[in-house]
């Protein structure tokens, strides 16, 4: 498997606090069946200083050397969606492996005014936005039609794997599977942070998707699409977005939709 969202670099955000923790995290990823991981340090997040390109490069070098090349690690970032984002498109370290895919994060409680405009600005500039863990955004859970619109604009979605194991409750798991089945999610990733806190879990989520939605979809969101993003290629699996199911009120129930 290929993990496109993982906090691997030490002492840059809320991920590993030391190089030793980074190496342990890589060991756990290998145990889960991961062969390549994208190091997605937080950028433009007010909680942490945004790392420079030099800091990201140094972190990658240190992690690769300490791990001895047992697991391939490439660069990337988890970029908070703020107005500043459109001024940073000349920074290759903010993209998955320096390509055109960018992992973007929304706040957890809302969808800021102007989000559609920012996403349109990114796609118009040739960027391929990946919406990180939409299942953790309260407004998207309440109004999934907003996520549907983002996908129709050219964005893709990335679920955090633990939600498929019931982390967050059974209702969230059902929502995650529903979004996968409706073509609103194109990647599943660990979003791992530390060995003892938000550890990487991908093997069981793979089996959940395979059992509930089929082997082809499990491979698509955990192997084929992530590989395409890392190689800066078009995704092999972009299903047509299923139409939104409207609730049947008393009028349509009796007389039918117009």
TADAWO-V205159 format. One record per helix or strand of 3 or more residues. SS is the DSSP state (H for helix, E for strand). FROM is the first residue (numbers start at 1). TO is the last residue. If there is no record, write none. Layout:
{{SS & FROM & TO} {SS & FROM & TO}}
This chain:
{{E & 2 & 6} {H & 19 & 32} {E & 36 & 43} {H & 53 & 67} {E & 72 & 80} {H & 83 & 87} {H & 92 & 94} {H & 96 & 98} {E & 101 & 105} {H & 115 & 124} {E & 128 & 132} {H & 134 & 136} {H & 138 & 142} {H & 144 & 153} {E & 156 & 160} {H & 161 & 165} {H & 170 & 181} {E & 187 & 189} {H & 203 & 213} {H & 215 & 230} {H & 250 & 255}}
